[in-house]
Amino acid sequence: MDAISPPATHQNAHAKAEDYHALYRQSAEEPDAFWLKQAERLHWFVPPTRAGDWSFDPVDIKWYEDGTLNLCHNAVDRHVEERHGDQTAIIFEPDDPADEARHISYDELKREVVAMANALKALGVKKGDRVTLYMPMIPEGAYAMLACARIGAVHSVVFGGFSPEALAGRITDCGSRFVITADAGKRGSKTVPLKANVDAALAQDGVDVDAVLVVKHVGSDVDWTEGRDHWLHDKVSDAACPCEPMAAEDPLFILYTSGSTGKPKGVLHTTGGYGVWTATTFHYVFDYQPGEIYWCTADIGWVTGHSYIVYGPLMNRATSLMFEGVPSYPDASRFWAVVEKHKVNLFYTAPTAIRALMREGDAPVQKHDRSSLRVLGSVGEPINPEAWRWYYEVVGESRCAVVDTWWQTETGGIMITTLPNAHAMKPGSAGKPFFGIQPQLVDNDGGVLEGATEGNLCITASWPGQARTVYGDHERFIQTYFSTYKGKYFTGDGCRRDEDGYYWITGRVDDVINVSGHRMGTAEVESALVLHDKVCEAAVVGYPHDIKGQGIYCYVTLNAGEESSDDLCAELRAHVRKEIGPIATPDHLHFTPGLPKTRSGKIMRRILRKIAENDYGALGDTSTLADPSVVDELIETRQNR
Ligand code: WTA
């Protein structure tokens, strides 16, 4: 595919092609000097004297260890102290376009964050305590994160689309004694009963917290547990609340994410390295210029919202737009209506949204003036070249730089991307490693692959934003990321590198699937299915889906005497939604009397994936199966659908 040269209309003030090469070389050759220099972007109470101190074997990762700082101070107070308090920090665009947008200045942000931090203190939250956030996409979500950071509490944000069951698991796993939520949230005119979900989570056996802090947002009726539940507005105060000096390696947040096996893992990020990483990547990748309006459409429940709605932009004193709603409400032109209304310059979204909107044609886009746009970002899953071109040509009028940013919850921030106007862009390729990133492609035996090639994507050297551990289970951290290829961080992604050194992510090579940019462990959906009393066994795989990228395909065997039916399909779908949340709703249920297994009882997922993809030519060797006839039966059912 031809490379597209940087549009000549805008020059990147922060990095040109030559600068990229020079900076990248320096980041590789003198990482300590490079990262100490980048650390100067932040305000430190005690500046660090050295940068990285890490090893991948044994696994021990530290950055800026002797420095102290506070990220709330960097994202909020610092700008007020530097006399930028009247600049807009957050623009809030509500779900219903008829409701008024809000502009929150850095002064106001500071007042709100202090007020909430005082409320948390009044409830007994102390430095190091975990606080679970279950919030709609409203500014109070950002206030809550920053209030935690301010007092040294560790936030664990749980996406508001997760079910009470999933929320309960995430509260207990990190021993959180506090929950911050809202009465309800709004999405596409629907009301999400967040407080009721928290009540349901806390009603489960063994789930218990000291306090629930509730933001009044929608005004809906809520049940109340006296002594436990508190309205935010009853607890706030404007008393002085200084930013707690945090050691660079003190935890900042936990964020649960799915892996190949078992329950979601509480990925832990610390303060100094994460701060430097998100501030630096935001600065270069979005080429942010003072006064510009930046909008990331992610939810704060995902890492993209943490790093690129809250911390990265605010530490750069950007104006960050928070949108409560969905791209399709009131109609498919909403994104572009918001771009026009708030004169958005930098826009960051997911390929699944681009594909869904592309299906609606060009008219909804062209209805609105998009001349403010300068950089268009993509994140969360591979973007197919067709969607890339539509984004570039129709949305961006072939005028804007497109950055396809590859990264993960565990990487804290962007790892592979082109830089606007510094690099030529190739539709479908994430591009080049960011400063300090040393990608390596290896074969299944760990053999290093050189030049233009395809393999499993590893990173061989630590970077400041790297996750430090899995909360409460360091062994699992080591096992998951550093044991497949000893001494290297394994991403779980497959990747191709072309002759120009551009990286093309091909998708997960493990049992993780990516559904509408949401990462999901097939094992989680399987566990949910087998909890149903009619289900004997389940195997879940991903299959190509036009809009979602991947759909969820479930093979299900029923208990003896149970019959498959449309009703049962509906029941199982509802069951998975209840256990995990709507994002995990199965797309396909395939009832089968048996699953293909090896003689030792291992399910042959490779075969199940191929059948789900309707690809029967490449089933490979089925002779090791305990009962090869199972495969014929599966194929027959698949073809008859
Ligand atoms: C996938 C989201 C291709 C990838 C920030 C990764 C991508 C997983 C891209 C992490 C991209 C993310 N191109 N694939 N630009 N960005 N991915 O933890 O498979 O929710 O491993 O972090 O998403 O998902 P996570």
Residues whose N, C-alpha, C, O or C-beta is under 5 A from the ligand:
A	BS01	WTA	S378 V379 G380 E381 P382 I383 D404 T405 W406 W407 Q408 T409 A430 T491 D493 I505 G507 R508 G517 R519
